[in-house]
């Protein structure tokens, strides 16, 4: 049985499909992302698929941000082990809880 973690779903080769997230602290409260640099990394097995790529803040005060993977980053189906890095203007770094990006093969008709 796998560990229960937050999950985002997308599809193999879904270039331009934006994933939206809400950054929360350990108490479940939204992070204020004002003046923070946000990046995401993800691995499929031992292979790095998303390498410290910049995210876009949507609503800083409510912790909302997005990331749009390229088709090259999500070219294989599977559960990508992902983590988001936060860095403030002083260079202090924090990480959000690890989560899964579930990259699925799209269903096609016969």
DAPEVEN-V823091 format. One record per backbone hydrogen bond with DSSP energy under -1.0 kcal/mol. CO is the residue of the C=O (numbers start at 1). NH is the residue of the N-H. If there is no record, write none. Layout:
co=CO nh=NH
co=CO nh=NH
This chain:
co=6 nh=100
co=8 nh=102
co=10 nh=104
co=11 nh=14
co=13 nh=15
co=14 nh=17
co=19 nh=67
co=21 nh=65
co=23 nh=31
co=25 nh=28
co=29 nh=25
co=33 nh=36
co=37 nh=87
co=38 nh=55
co=39 nh=85
co=40 nh=53
co=41 nh=83
co=42 nh=49
co=42 nh=50
co=43 nh=81
co=44 nh=47
co=47 nh=44
co=50 nh=42
co=53 nh=40
co=56 nh=66
co=59 nh=64
co=60 nh=33
co=60 nh=63
co=63 nh=23
co=64 nh=58
co=64 nh=59
co=65 nh=21
co=66 nh=56
co=67 nh=19
co=69 nh=16
co=70 nh=74
co=74 nh=13
co=78 nh=103
co=80 nh=101
co=81 nh=43
co=82 nh=99
co=83 nh=41
co=84 nh=96
co=85 nh=39
co=86 nh=94
co=87 nh=37
co=88 nh=91
co=92 nh=88
co=94 nh=86
co=99 nh=82
co=100 nh=8
co=101 nh=80
co=102 nh=10
co=103 nh=78
co=104 nh=12
